Every structure is written in structure tokens, then in C-alpha cells.
Amino acid sequence: MSDVIVVLNAGSSSIKFALFEAHMRPTPQHLICEGAFDGIGHRVHFTATDRAGAALADDHLAETTSHEDAIAALIGWIERSFPDQALTAAGHRVVHGGLIFTAPVRVDAAVMQRLCELIPLAPLHQPHNLAAIEALAKLHPALPQVACFDTAFHHTQPEVAAAFALPRSITERGVRRYGFHGLSYEYVASVLPGILGPVAAEGRVVVAHLGGGASLCAMHRRTSVATTMGFTALDGLPMGSRCGNLDPGAVLYLIQQLGMTAQTVSDMLYHSSGMLGVSGISDDMRTLLSSADPHAAEAIELFVYRIGRELGSLAAALGGLDALVFTGGIGEHAAEVRRLVCAQAGWLGVTIDAAANTAGAARITIANSKTSVWVIPTNEDLMIALHAWQLTDGAS
């Protein structure tokens, strides 16, 4: 009987999972399988593949399947499919750790209470993250569970980078810049020495996590100095369906002049804006890149323009730029987006190698480019598995 760790990422309508061997420090080679329950609240589709991408499961569950039902179905499937492997820990992606949790933590009743108190800071994400922990605790009360936070990586930022120019009474209530995508940035930071080299890895690096959610992070000595997301995951770059940076006066206008309710505005900014709102076509960059509609081109142009603006801002925060790293679904796979961003970043000393970029090579700039540019696939699941292993008996 060998030990395994399950990694869970629970959202509003999906639960993504990965299963890792846990007899030693997890690596990519220790991935057993991964998959998802999509469409919770509608017709739930359960899929799973092994490390090589071969299908292990492709089923539909009842329309009444809840998050708790999906967790129970997953654990049952793991126990039936891998009878010789014992589940010894669970690691969870939790969006918000606030000012309290600056590192992964083993969950107990006191931790859960404090995490629930942070729900107002991430009302669209935190409740689903915590519901998965509660559901698994009902099924396996003695199973160690570890919460890993998307905000934690950014706690190294100086206070001046985190502060809003608001009354101190508001700031003291936790209204500040937190930053997100921290698990992705933590993974990239951990592998930089092996890819860029030990000296370059400690330099001035901006990592672009570009996907359905998108942000940039400025790193020096592989720690976060500044990032584009702020108090919520709405801030910074325009995203698939989220607006990105927006004048707060525009929100006041929507409420005071157009008569929109706070909930209507929230729904629009999170679900109907970004690439979807600008293009009127899709929130998927692949669809936009293949479209001949001029509105699709405008959405891509805005996305790239905002990346360029924010890249300049983060280079200023770093006092220069030595390397740019692309990661995330768009960053790893959309060569055209990388090409456009690099063309715009020529003033920062970026000279792209077109062939390397098209091929998706690790380095996509010419040898003597003043600023090097890299493509590094992220692995948030592995970071969560590693933290779960470290904080439970797997590390003993």
C-alpha cells in the first residue's frame, strides 16, 4: 500500500483535481492522474486522464449533483481505481489568505473559522474553496488537509506597493492590494534557477501569468515586488470575462447614473467584460485569434496593449528588467500573443527569435537580446501537493 495526495481546486461550477504519489517529495513524475467535475449545477461531466493523457474516466453525473456529491464521487472513484494506494492528505487551492495566512497551513477548526472570516474579501471564490474542505472532512474526518493561498506569495511586497491612498480607517479593515495567482508564481520562481541559471534567476524578472485570469508579477531574488492584481482578482489586465483596471468613478457612474444595482455591476465586471465584452464573441483567446471579426482583433489589441503598459510599470518598480517569463494557458500556447507583446517591449531590450517563439521553445529571444524572454509551463497542482506533503506525515 503506497501513499497518495489529492489536490483540489474548487470553483463555482467545477472541481479540478490531481492525484500524486506521496512516498517521497512530489515531482511532476509523481502525478498519477488529473481531471475535473465540470458543470456543477447543471449536467456534471466527470473526466480524468493519466499522466500521459490517456482517458481514465468520461462520465456524466445527475443534474442534481452538488459540490459535496462531486467530492464524494471523486473519493469513491479514487478508492475503486487505485485500491493499492492510501489517501494520506489533501491540498486545497484557497484564493484568499488575507493578512493572516502568509504560507500554507494545515486546516483545523480555528483555521476554518478564520478562513470563513475572509469570505467578504473573495465572495465569488472563497466559499467554494472552503466547501470542498468541509465536504472532504465529512467523508474522512481524520484526513489531514492543507490550505494553500493564491495571495501568500505576494506578502514579500513592500507596504508602499500594497497600500491604497484611502483613509487609514478603511485600510485597517483590510482594504489593500493582495495580489493573486501566487501558487503559479511560486512554482515559476522555484524553477527559475534551473532554466535561467542561478545568477539570472535572482535578477529583475517579470512573470506574465496569462490565461482566463491574467496578471503580471515583478520578482527580484525570486520574491514578489509588485503585481497587477490588487484587492480583488478584477484588477490589472483585462481578462477572459473580467474588466481589469477600471476607474472607480466608472462604477459610481453605473450605479448612480444608470441605476444599476451593485449585484448587476458585479456580474457585469466579472462575467460579461474583458475579452468577451470587447469582442462580443468569446472569452477564449483561441477563438479570438482564429476570428476574422474586427471586434476580436480589437480585444486582442487591448489585451496586448495593457500587458505592455503594465510591463513598463513593473519594470519601473524593479528599476529595470532582465527577463520576461510567459506562463499560463495563453502565455504557454499563444505564440501570436507572445509575439505582439515582445514587439511592444522592444524598448526594454527584447529581441524575439521568431522561429523559437513559433516552436514554443523555452527561450524565445535571440542570444544577445538585452532582456531574455522565456516560456515556462506552470504547475500549481504540484506546488499544492508539495505543500501538503511538507505539512503532513509525508515529510516525516
NUMARDREN-276355 format. One record per residue (C-alpha): x, y, z; residue in three letters; residue number from 0. Coordinates in steps of 0.2 Angstrom, whole numbers, plus 5000, padded with zeros to 4 digits. Layout:
<atoms>
c1=X c2=Y c3=Z residu=ALA num=NUM .
...
</atoms>
This chain:
<atoms>
c1=5000 c2=5000 c3=5000 residu=MET num=0 .
c1=5008 c2=5017 c3=4995 residu=SER num=1 .
c1=5003 c2=5034 c3=5000 residu=ASP num=2 .
c1=4994 c2=5047 c3=4989 residu=VAL num=3 .
c1=4989 c2=5065 c3=4990 residu=ILE num=4 .
c1=4974 c2=5073 c3=4982 residu=VAL num=5 .
c1=4974 c2=5091 c3=4976 residu=VAL num=6 .
c1=4958 c2=5100 c3=4974 residu=LEU num=7 .
c1=4954 c2=5117 c3=4966 residu=ASN num=8 .
c1=4935 c2=5120 c3=4969 residu=ALA num=9 .
c1=4926 c2=5134 c3=4959 residu=GLY num=10 .
c1=4908 c2=5139 c3=4957 residu=SER num=11 .
c1=4904 c2=5126 c3=4944 residu=SER num=12 .
c1=4919 c2=5115 c3=4944 residu=SER num=13 .
c1=4931 c2=5105 c3=4954 residu=ILE num=14 .
c1=4948 c2=5101 c3=4947 residu=LYS num=15 .
c1=4959 c2=5088 c3=4955 residu=PHE num=16 .
c1=4975 c2=5079 c3=4953 residu=ALA num=17 .
c1=4982 c2=5064 c3=4962 residu=LEU num=18 .
c1=5001 c2=5062 c3=4967 residu=PHE num=19 .
c1=5011 c2=5049 c3=4974 residu=GLU num=20 .
c1=5017 c2=5054 c3=4991 residu=ALA num=21 .
c1=5030 c2=5041 c3=4997 residu=HIS num=22 .
c1=5043 c2=5055 c3=4993 residu=MET num=23 .
c1=5044 c2=5073 c3=4989 residu=ARG num=24 .
c1=5032 c2=5075 c3=4974 residu=PRO num=25 .
c1=5038 c2=5079 c3=4957 residu=THR num=26 .
c1=5030 c2=5080 c3=4940 residu=PRO num=27 .
c1=5034 c2=5062 c3=4938 residu=GLN num=28 .
c1=5024 c2=5058 c3=4953 residu=HIS num=29 .
c1=5007 c2=5063 c3=4945 residu=LEU num=30 .
c1=4995 c2=5048 c3=4944 residu=ILE num=31 .
c1=4980 c2=5057 c3=4936 residu=CYS num=32 .
c1=4971 c2=5073 c3=4935 residu=GLU num=33 .
c1=4953 c2=5078 c3=4930 residu=GLY num=34 .
c1=4938 c2=5088 c3=4934 residu=ALA num=35 .
c1=4920 c2=5089 c3=4938 residu=PHE num=36 .
c1=4913 c2=5102 c3=4926 residu=ASP num=37 .
c1=4895 c2=5109 c3=4925 residu=GLY num=38 .
c1=4890 c2=5108 c3=4943 residu=ILE num=39 .
c1=4873 c2=5115 c3=4945 residu=GLY num=40 .
c1=4869 c2=5109 c3=4928 residu=HIS num=41 .
c1=4874 c2=5092 c3=4919 residu=ARG num=42 .
c1=4890 c2=5087 c3=4928 residu=VAL num=43 .
c1=4904 c2=5080 c3=4917 residu=HIS num=44 .
c1=4917 c2=5070 c3=4925 residu=PHE num=45 .
c1=4934 c2=5067 c3=4916 residu=THR num=46 .
c1=4951 c2=5060 c3=4921 residu=ALA num=47 .
c1=4967 c2=5056 c3=4912 residu=THR num=48 .
c1=4983 c2=5048 c3=4917 residu=ASP num=49 .
c1=5000 c2=5057 c3=4917 residu=ARG num=50 .
c1=5002 c2=5053 c3=4898 residu=ALA num=51 .
c1=4985 c2=5060 c3=4894 residu=GLY num=52 .
c1=4976 c2=5043 c3=4892 residu=ALA num=53 .
c1=4957 c2=5044 c3=4897 residu=ALA num=54 .
c1=4953 c2=5035 c3=4913 residu=LEU num=55 .
c1=4935 c2=5042 c3=4915 residu=ALA num=56 .
c1=4922 c2=5051 c3=4905 residu=ASP num=57 .
c1=4905 c2=5051 c3=4913 residu=ASP num=58 .
c1=4890 c2=5062 c3=4916 residu=HIS num=59 .
c1=4883 c2=5063 c3=4933 residu=LEU num=60 .
c1=4865 c2=5068 c3=4938 residu=ALA num=61 .
c1=4860 c2=5086 c3=4936 residu=GLU num=62 .
c1=4856 c2=5087 c3=4955 residu=THR num=63 .
c1=4875 c2=5083 c3=4959 residu=THR num=64 .
c1=4881 c2=5096 c3=4971 residu=SER num=65 .
c1=4899 c2=5101 c3=4976 residu=HIS num=66 .
c1=4898 c2=5089 c3=4991 residu=GLU num=67 .
c1=4891 c2=5075 c3=4979 residu=ASP num=68 .
c1=4906 c2=5078 c3=4967 residu=ALA num=69 .
c1=4919 c2=5076 c3=4981 residu=ILE num=70 .
c1=4911 c2=5060 c3=4987 residu=ALA num=71 .
c1=4910 c2=5054 c3=4969 residu=ALA num=72 .
c1=4929 c2=5058 c3=4967 residu=LEU num=73 .
c1=4935 c2=5050 c3=4983 residu=ILE num=74 .
c1=4924 c2=5034 c3=4978 residu=GLY num=75 .
c1=4932 c2=5034 c3=4961 residu=TRP num=76 .
c1=4950 c2=5035 c3=4968 residu=ILE num=77 .
c1=4947 c2=5021 c3=4980 residu=GLU num=78 .
c1=4940 c2=5010 c3=4967 residu=ARG num=79 .
c1=4953 c2=5014 c3=4954 residu=SER num=80 .
c1=4968 c2=5014 c3=4965 residu=PHE num=81 .
c1=4965 c2=5001 c3=4978 residu=PRO num=82 .
c1=4983 c2=4998 c3=4982 residu=ASP num=83 .
c1=4985 c2=5017 c3=4986 residu=GLN num=84 .
c1=4980 c2=5025 c3=5003 residu=ALA num=85 .
c1=4975 c2=5043 c3=5003 residu=LEU num=86 .
c1=4985 c2=5052 c3=5016 residu=THR num=87 .
c1=4982 c2=5070 c3=5014 residu=ALA num=88 .
c1=4973 c2=5083 c3=5003 residu=ALA num=89 .
c1=4979 c2=5100 c3=4997 residu=GLY num=90 .
c1=4967 c2=5114 c3=4993 residu=HIS num=91 .
c1=4969 c2=5130 c3=4982 residu=ARG num=92 .
c1=4961 c2=5144 c3=4993 residu=VAL num=93 .
c1=4961 c2=5160 c3=4984 residu=VAL num=94 .
c1=4962 c2=5172 c3=5000 residu=HIS num=95 .
c1=4973 c2=5171 c3=5015 residu=GLY num=96 .
c1=4971 c2=5189 c3=5019 residu=GLY num=97 .
c1=4985 c2=5196 c3=5031 residu=LEU num=98 .
c1=4984 c2=5181 c3=5042 residu=ILE num=99 .
c1=4990 c2=5167 c3=5031 residu=PHE num=100 .
c1=5006 c2=5171 c3=5023 residu=THR num=101 .
c1=5011 c2=5152 c3=5020 residu=ALA num=102 .
c1=5001 c2=5136 c3=5018 residu=PRO num=103 .
c1=4993 c2=5130 c3=5033 residu=VAL num=104 .
c1=4986 c2=5113 c3=5040 residu=ARG num=105 .
c1=4967 c2=5116 c3=5042 residu=VAL num=106 .
c1=4959 c2=5114 c3=5059 residu=ASP num=107 .
c1=4943 c2=5121 c3=5066 residu=ALA num=108 .
c1=4952 c2=5138 c3=5071 residu=ALA num=109 .
c1=4959 c2=5140 c3=5054 residu=VAL num=110 .
c1=4942 c2=5136 c3=5046 residu=MET num=111 .
c1=4934 c2=5150 c3=5056 residu=GLN num=112 .
c1=4947 c2=5162 c3=5051 residu=ARG num=113 .
c1=4946 c2=5157 c3=5033 residu=LEU num=114 .
c1=4927 c2=5160 c3=5034 residu=CYS num=115 .
c1=4930 c2=5177 c3=5040 residu=GLU num=116 .
c1=4939 c2=5181 c3=5024 residu=LEU num=117 .
c1=4924 c2=5177 c3=5013 residu=ILE num=118 .
c1=4920 c2=5195 c3=5011 residu=PRO num=119 .
c1=4937 c2=5198 c3=5003 residu=LEU num=120 .
c1=4934 c2=5185 c3=4990 residu=ALA num=121 .
c1=4915 c2=5181 c3=4990 residu=PRO num=122 .
c1=4915 c2=5173 c3=4972 residu=LEU num=123 .
c1=4929 c2=5161 c3=4976 residu=HIS num=124 .
c1=4932 c2=5158 c3=4995 residu=GLN num=125 .
c1=4915 c2=5149 c3=4999 residu=PRO num=126 .
c1=4918 c2=5136 c3=4986 residu=HIS num=127 .
c1=4936 c2=5133 c3=4991 residu=ASN num=128 .
c1=4931 c2=5131 c3=5009 residu=LEU num=129 .
c1=4915 c2=5120 c3=5005 residu=ALA num=130 .
c1=4927 c2=5107 c3=4997 residu=ALA num=131 .
c1=4937 c2=5106 c3=5013 residu=ILE num=132 .
c1=4921 c2=5104 c3=5023 residu=GLU num=133 .
c1=4914 c2=5091 c3=5012 residu=ALA num=134 .
c1=4930 c2=5081 c3=5012 residu=LEU num=135 .
c1=4931 c2=5082 c3=5031 residu=ALA num=136 .
c1=4914 c2=5074 c3=5032 residu=LYS num=137 .
c1=4920 c2=5059 c3=5022 residu=LEU num=138 .
c1=4937 c2=5057 c3=5030 residu=HIS num=139 .
c1=4937 c2=5067 c3=5047 residu=PRO num=140 .
c1=4955 c2=5061 c3=5051 residu=ALA num=141 .
c1=4962 c2=5065 c3=5034 residu=LEU num=142 .
c1=4975 c2=5080 c3=5035 residu=PRO num=143 .
c1=4970 c2=5094 c3=5024 residu=GLN num=144 .
c1=4981 c2=5109 c3=5019 residu=VAL num=145 .
c1=4976 c2=5126 c3=5013 residu=ALA num=146 .
c1=4987 c2=5134 c3=5000 residu=CYS num=147 .
c1=4984 c2=5153 c3=4996 residu=PHE num=148 .
c1=4985 c2=5162 c3=4980 residu=ASP num=149 .
c1=4989 c2=5178 c3=4990 residu=THR num=150 .
c1=5003 c2=5171 c3=5000 residu=ALA num=151 .
c1=5017 c2=5173 c3=4988 residu=PHE num=152 .
c1=5014 c2=5192 c3=4987 residu=HIS num=153 .
c1=5017 c2=5195 c3=5006 residu=HIS num=154 .
c1=5035 c2=5200 c3=5002 residu=THR num=155 .
c1=5029 c2=5216 c3=4994 residu=GLN num=156 .
c1=5034 c2=5232 c3=5002 residu=PRO num=157 .
c1=5020 c2=5241 c3=5011 residu=GLU num=158 .
c1=5021 c2=5255 c3=4998 residu=VAL num=159 .
c1=5017 c2=5243 c3=4984 residu=ALA num=160 .
c1=5002 c2=5236 c3=4994 residu=ALA num=161 .
c1=4994 c2=5252 c3=5000 residu=ALA num=162 .
c1=4979 c2=5262 c3=4993 residu=PHE num=163 .
c1=4978 c2=5280 c3=4995 residu=ALA num=164 .
c1=4962 c2=5278 c3=5006 residu=LEU num=165 .
c1=4958 c2=5284 c3=5024 residu=PRO num=166 .
c1=4968 c2=5273 c3=5037 residu=ARG num=167 .
c1=4952 c2=5268 c3=5045 residu=SER num=168 .
c1=4947 c2=5259 c3=5028 residu=ILE num=169 .
c1=4965 c2=5252 c3=5026 residu=THR num=170 .
c1=4965 c2=5245 c3=5043 residu=GLU num=171 .
c1=4949 c2=5235 c3=5038 residu=ARG num=172 .
c1=4960 c2=5225 c3=5026 residu=GLY num=173 .
c1=4957 c2=5236 c3=5010 residu=VAL num=174 .
c1=4974 c2=5234 c3=5002 residu=ARG num=175 .
c1=4982 c2=5226 c3=4987 residu=ARG num=176 .
c1=4984 c2=5207 c3=4990 residu=TYR num=177 .
c1=4988 c2=5200 c3=4973 residu=GLY num=178 .
c1=4984 c2=5183 c3=4966 residu=PHE num=179 .
c1=4990 c2=5169 c3=4955 residu=HIS num=180 .
c1=5003 c2=5166 c3=4969 residu=GLY num=181 .
c1=5004 c2=5147 c3=4968 residu=LEU num=182 .
c1=5008 c2=5149 c3=4949 residu=SER num=183 .
c1=5021 c2=5162 c3=4953 residu=TYR num=184 .
c1=5028 c2=5152 c3=4967 residu=GLU num=185 .
c1=5031 c2=5137 c3=4955 residu=TYR num=186 .
c1=5039 c2=5148 c3=4942 residu=VAL num=187 .
c1=5051 c2=5156 c3=4955 residu=ALA num=188 .
c1=5056 c2=5138 c3=4961 residu=SER num=189 .
c1=5061 c2=5133 c3=4944 residu=VAL num=190 .
c1=5069 c2=5149 c3=4938 residu=LEU num=191 .
c1=5087 c2=5144 c3=4943 residu=PRO num=192 .
c1=5087 c2=5128 c3=4933 residu=GLY num=193 .
c1=5080 c2=5137 c3=4917 residu=ILE num=194 .
c1=5088 c2=5154 c3=4918 residu=LEU num=195 .
c1=5103 c2=5149 c3=4928 residu=GLY num=196 .
c1=5107 c2=5153 c3=4946 residu=PRO num=197 .
c1=5113 c2=5171 c3=4944 residu=VAL num=198 .
c1=5099 c2=5177 c3=4931 residu=ALA num=199 .
c1=5086 c2=5169 c3=4942 residu=ALA num=200 .
c1=5090 c2=5181 c3=4956 residu=GLU num=201 .
c1=5088 c2=5196 c3=4944 residu=GLY num=202 .
c1=5074 c2=5208 c3=4939 residu=ARG num=203 .
c1=5061 c2=5196 c3=4932 residu=VAL num=204 .
c1=5043 c2=5199 c3=4927 residu=VAL num=205 .
c1=5032 c2=5184 c3=4925 residu=VAL num=206 .
c1=5016 c2=5185 c3=4915 residu=ALA num=207 .
c1=5003 c2=5173 c3=4920 residu=HIS num=208 .
c1=4991 c2=5174 c3=4905 residu=LEU num=209 .
c1=4975 c2=5163 c3=4905 residu=GLY num=210 .
c1=4957 c2=5166 c3=4908 residu=GLY num=211 .
c1=4963 c2=5176 c3=4923 residu=GLY num=212 .
c1=4978 c2=5186 c3=4919 residu=ALA num=213 .
c1=4991 c2=5195 c3=4929 residu=SER num=214 .
c1=5009 c2=5200 c3=4929 residu=LEU num=215 .
c1=5021 c2=5199 c3=4944 residu=CYS num=216 .
c1=5038 c2=5208 c3=4946 residu=ALA num=217 .
c1=5051 c2=5197 c3=4955 residu=MET num=218 .
c1=5068 c2=5201 c3=4962 residu=HIS num=219 .
c1=5078 c2=5187 c3=4970 residu=ARG num=220 .
c1=5063 c2=5176 c3=4966 residu=ARG num=221 .
c1=5051 c2=5186 c3=4978 residu=THR num=222 .
c1=5036 c2=5196 c3=4973 residu=SER num=223 .
c1=5040 c2=5215 c3=4972 residu=VAL num=224 .
c1=5024 c2=5221 c3=4964 residu=ALA num=225 .
c1=5009 c2=5213 c3=4954 residu=THR num=226 .
c1=4995 c2=5219 c3=4944 residu=THR num=227 .
c1=4981 c2=5212 c3=4953 residu=MET num=228 .
c1=4975 c2=5221 c3=4969 residu=GLY num=229 .
c1=4961 c2=5220 c3=4982 residu=PHE num=230 .
c1=4952 c2=5208 c3=4970 residu=THR num=231 .
c1=4955 c2=5197 c3=4955 residu=ALA num=232 .
c1=4946 c2=5210 c3=4945 residu=LEU num=233 .
c1=4961 c2=5222 c3=4944 residu=ASP num=234 .
c1=4975 c2=5224 c3=4932 residu=GLY num=235 .
c1=4975 c2=5216 c3=4915 residu=LEU num=236 .
c1=4958 c2=5214 c3=4905 residu=PRO num=237 .
c1=4955 c2=5195 c3=4906 residu=MET num=238 .
c1=4943 c2=5182 c3=4898 residu=GLY num=239 .
c1=4927 c2=5190 c3=4905 residu=SER num=240 .
c1=4934 c2=5202 c3=4919 residu=ARG num=241 .
c1=4937 c2=5220 c3=4916 residu=CYS num=242 .
c1=4954 c2=5223 c3=4923 residu=GLY num=243 .
c1=4959 c2=5240 c3=4929 residu=ASN num=244 .
c1=4944 c2=5252 c3=4929 residu=LEU num=245 .
c1=4942 c2=5270 c3=4936 residu=ASP num=246 .
c1=4931 c2=5268 c3=4952 residu=PRO num=247 .
c1=4922 c2=5283 c3=4945 residu=GLY num=248 .
c1=4915 c2=5272 c3=4931 residu=ALA num=249 .
c1=4907 c2=5260 c3=4944 residu=VAL num=250 .
c1=4899 c2=5275 c3=4953 residu=LEU num=251 .
c1=4893 c2=5281 c3=4936 residu=TYR num=252 .
c1=4885 c2=5264 c3=4933 residu=LEU num=253 .
c1=4876 c2=5264 c3=4950 residu=ILE num=254 .
c1=4872 c2=5282 c3=4952 residu=GLN num=255 .
c1=4868 c2=5287 c3=4934 residu=GLN num=256 .
c1=4862 c2=5271 c3=4925 residu=LEU num=257 .
c1=4853 c2=5264 c3=4940 residu=GLY num=258 .
c1=4862 c2=5248 c3=4940 residu=MET num=259 .
c1=4862 c2=5238 c3=4957 residu=THR num=260 .
c1=4879 c2=5233 c3=4965 residu=ALA num=261 .
c1=4875 c2=5215 c3=4960 residu=GLN num=262 .
c1=4872 c2=5219 c3=4942 residu=THR num=263 .
c1=4888 c2=5229 c3=4941 residu=VAL num=264 .
c1=4897 c2=5214 c3=4950 residu=SER num=265 .
c1=4890 c2=5202 c3=4937 residu=ASP num=266 .
c1=4895 c2=5213 c3=4923 residu=MET num=267 .
c1=4913 c2=5216 c3=4928 residu=LEU num=268 .
c1=4916 c2=5198 c3=4932 residu=TYR num=269 .
c1=4907 c2=5189 c3=4919 residu=HIS num=270 .
c1=4902 c2=5200 c3=4904 residu=SER num=271 .
c1=4918 c2=5211 c3=4902 residu=SER num=272 .
c1=4936 c2=5208 c3=4897 residu=GLY num=273 .
c1=4939 c2=5199 c3=4880 residu=MET num=274 .
c1=4921 c2=5193 c3=4880 residu=LEU num=275 .
c1=4914 c2=5211 c3=4882 residu=GLY num=276 .
c1=4925 c2=5219 c3=4870 residu=VAL num=277 .
c1=4924 c2=5206 c3=4856 residu=SER num=278 .
c1=4906 c2=5201 c3=4859 residu=GLY num=279 .
c1=4911 c2=5184 c3=4853 residu=ILE num=280 .
c1=4921 c2=5174 c3=4866 residu=SER num=281 .
c1=4931 c2=5174 c3=4882 residu=ASP num=282 .
c1=4943 c2=5161 c3=4874 residu=ASP num=283 .
c1=4959 c2=5168 c3=4866 residu=MET num=284 .
c1=4960 c2=5154 c3=4854 residu=ARG num=285 .
c1=4943 c2=5158 c3=4847 residu=THR num=286 .
c1=4948 c2=5177 c3=4845 residu=LEU num=287 .
c1=4964 c2=5173 c3=4837 residu=LEU num=288 .
c1=4955 c2=5162 c3=4824 residu=SER num=289 .
c1=4941 c2=5175 c3=4821 residu=SER num=290 .
c1=4941 c2=5187 c3=4806 residu=ALA num=291 .
c1=4929 c2=5199 c3=4816 residu=ASP num=292 .
c1=4937 c2=5216 c3=4819 residu=PRO num=293 .
c1=4930 c2=5216 c3=4836 residu=HIS num=294 .
c1=4940 c2=5201 c3=4840 residu=ALA num=295 .
c1=4956 c2=5210 c3=4834 residu=ALA num=296 .
c1=4951 c2=5225 c3=4845 residu=GLU num=297 .
c1=4950 c2=5214 c3=4860 residu=ALA num=298 .
c1=4967 c2=5206 c3=4857 residu=ILE num=299 .
c1=4975 c2=5223 c3=4854 residu=GLU num=300 .
c1=4968 c2=5229 c3=4870 residu=LEU num=301 .
c1=4974 c2=5214 c3=4879 residu=PHE num=302 .
c1=4992 c2=5216 c3=4872 residu=VAL num=303 .
c1=4992 c2=5235 c3=4875 residu=TYR num=304 .
c1=4988 c2=5233 c3=4893 residu=ARG num=305 .
c1=5001 c2=5220 c3=4895 residu=ILE num=306 .
c1=5014 c2=5232 c3=4888 residu=GLY num=307 .
c1=5008 c2=5246 c3=4899 residu=ARG num=308 .
c1=5009 c2=5235 c3=4915 residu=GLU num=309 .
c1=5025 c2=5228 c3=4910 residu=LEU num=310 .
c1=5033 c2=5246 c3=4909 residu=GLY num=311 .
c1=5025 c2=5249 c3=4926 residu=SER num=312 .
c1=5033 c2=5233 c3=4934 residu=LEU num=313 .
c1=5050 c2=5237 c3=4925 residu=ALA num=314 .
c1=5050 c2=5254 c3=4934 residu=ALA num=315 .
c1=5046 c2=5246 c3=4951 residu=ALA num=316 .
c1=5061 c2=5234 c3=4948 residu=LEU num=317 .
c1=5072 c2=5248 c3=4942 residu=GLY num=318 .
c1=5075 c2=5238 c3=4925 residu=GLY num=319 .
c1=5071 c2=5222 c3=4918 residu=LEU num=320 .
c1=5082 c2=5207 c3=4915 residu=ASP num=321 .
c1=5070 c2=5193 c3=4910 residu=ALA num=322 .
c1=5052 c2=5191 c3=4905 residu=LEU num=323 .
c1=5043 c2=5174 c3=4908 residu=VAL num=324 .
c1=5027 c2=5169 c3=4900 residu=PHE num=325 .
c1=5016 c2=5156 c3=4908 residu=THR num=326 .
c1=4998 c2=5151 c3=4910 residu=GLY num=327 .
c1=4986 c2=5144 c3=4896 residu=GLY num=328 .
c1=4988 c2=5159 c3=4884 residu=ILE num=329 .
c1=5006 c2=5163 c3=4889 residu=GLY num=330 .
c1=5012 c2=5145 c3=4886 residu=GLU num=331 .
c1=5002 c2=5141 c3=4870 residu=HIS num=332 .
c1=4998 c2=5158 c3=4861 residu=ALA num=333 .
c1=5013 c2=5162 c3=4851 residu=ALA num=334 .
c1=5005 c2=5176 c3=4842 residu=GLU num=335 .
c1=5001 c2=5185 c3=4859 residu=VAL num=336 .
c1=5019 c2=5182 c3=4864 residu=ARG num=337 .
c1=5025 c2=5190 c3=4848 residu=ARG num=338 .
c1=5014 c2=5205 c3=4849 residu=LEU num=339 .
c1=5019 c2=5208 c3=4867 residu=VAL num=340 .
c1=5038 c2=5206 c3=4863 residu=CYS num=341 .
c1=5036 c2=5218 c3=4849 residu=ALA num=342 .
c1=5029 c2=5231 c3=4860 residu=GLN num=343 .
c1=5043 c2=5228 c3=4873 residu=ALA num=344 .
c1=5057 c2=5231 c3=4861 residu=GLY num=345 .
c1=5061 c2=5247 c3=4871 residu=TRP num=346 .
c1=5065 c2=5236 c3=4886 residu=LEU num=347 .
c1=5078 c2=5227 c3=4876 residu=GLY num=348 .
c1=5068 c2=5212 c3=4869 residu=VAL num=349 .
c1=5073 c2=5205 c3=4853 residu=THR num=350 .
c1=5062 c2=5190 c3=4849 residu=ILE num=351 .
c1=5068 c2=5174 c3=4839 residu=ASP num=352 .
c1=5053 c2=5171 c3=4828 residu=ALA num=353 .
c1=5057 c2=5153 c3=4825 residu=ALA num=354 .
c1=5059 c2=5149 c3=4843 residu=ALA num=355 .
c1=5043 c2=5158 c3=4848 residu=ASN num=356 .
c1=5033 c2=5149 c3=4835 residu=THR num=357 .
c1=5040 c2=5132 c3=4841 residu=ALA num=358 .
c1=5036 c2=5136 c3=4859 residu=GLY num=359 .
c1=5055 c2=5135 c3=4864 residu=ALA num=360 .
c1=5060 c2=5138 c3=4882 residu=ALA num=361 .
c1=5069 c2=5154 c3=4877 residu=ARG num=362 .
c1=5061 c2=5164 c3=4863 residu=ILE num=363 .
c1=5074 c2=5178 c3=4861 residu=THR num=364 .
c1=5090 c2=5179 c3=4852 residu=ILE num=365 .
c1=5106 c2=5175 c3=4861 residu=ALA num=366 .
c1=5111 c2=5194 c3=4863 residu=ASN num=367 .
c1=5094 c2=5201 c3=4867 residu=SER num=368 .
c1=5097 c2=5213 c3=4881 residu=LYS num=369 .
c1=5081 c2=5206 c3=4890 residu=THR num=370 .
c1=5078 c2=5187 c3=4888 residu=SER num=371 .
c1=5061 c2=5180 c3=4886 residu=VAL num=372 .
c1=5056 c2=5163 c3=4892 residu=TRP num=373 .
c1=5041 c2=5151 c3=4891 residu=VAL num=374 .
c1=5039 c2=5141 c3=4907 residu=ILE num=375 .
c1=5024 c2=5130 c3=4909 residu=PRO num=376 .
c1=5016 c2=5132 c3=4927 residu=THR num=377 .
c1=5011 c2=5119 c3=4939 residu=ASN num=378 .
c1=5000 c2=5125 c3=4953 residu=GLU num=379 .
c1=4994 c2=5107 c3=4957 residu=ASP num=380 .
c1=5012 c2=5102 c3=4960 residu=LEU num=381 .
c1=5015 c2=5116 c3=4972 residu=MET num=382 .
c1=5000 c2=5112 c3=4982 residu=ILE num=383 .
c1=5005 c2=5093 c3=4983 residu=ALA num=384 .
c1=5022 c2=5098 c3=4989 residu=LEU num=385 .
c1=5015 c2=5110 c3=5002 residu=HIS num=386 .
c1=5003 c2=5096 c3=5008 residu=ALA num=387 .
c1=5017 c2=5083 c3=5008 residu=TRP num=388 .
c1=5028 c2=5095 c3=5018 residu=GLN num=389 .
c1=5014 c2=5099 c3=5031 residu=LEU num=390 .
c1=5009 c2=5081 c3=5034 residu=THR num=391 .
c1=5016 c2=5065 c3=5039 residu=ASP num=392 .
c1=5023 c2=5063 c3=5021 residu=GLY num=393 .
c1=5038 c2=5074 c3=5026 residu=ALA num=394 .
c1=5042 c2=5064 c3=5041 residu=SER num=395 .
</atoms>
